[in-house]
Amino acid sequence: MELHNRINRKTIKMSKKLITDELIEEKMISYGFGEKNSHDEEYVRELILKHYDAELTDQWQQNCDYYIYEESTADGYSVFVACYNTDNVCVSEDIHYYDSELSGKLQDAIVDGGEIYVDDLYQDFIDDAIQELYIMLAERFHEQAIDELEDEGYKQNTVEAG
């Protein structure tokens, strides 16, 4: 009898549609967030900017939606300006001594969308901001993929205590 019950449980388990890594990856690929493309920095940058309807430019224009650039102080130190309006820069909020603070500012600007001026498009803080946004979106789409698979009748692969 015990053998029969174990075989029955195994048969029932096998007949269920289970969520697998492969099914999740198929969904992620359909969203543009597949594992293979996640290692292509240029692809990831384009994907994130497109998702948020944002554009990075190193061409100065008065009509950009956000600006990040380096300036020099009167005594020769470099500081970074990150602001929405270059005509109204607030020293306590828009001036940054370290470029490591710029990643968060750029993330916010990208999420807001629009055209973003950056004086040097090859700075590390840009890569950091793009990577953080990619991870955040990939996690969100991973959860969405699981939800959609569950809506399609798939079940999480849970291990039964035995």
Secondary structure, DSSP 8 states (H G I E B T S, - for coil): -HHHHHHHHHHHHHHS-B--HHHHHHHHHHHT--TGGGG-HHHHHHHHHHHTTEEEE-S--TT-SEEEEEEE-TTS-EEEEEES-TTS--HHHHEES-GGGHHHHHHHHHHH-EEEEES-TT-HHHHHHHHHHHHHHHHHHHHHHHHHHHHTT-B-------
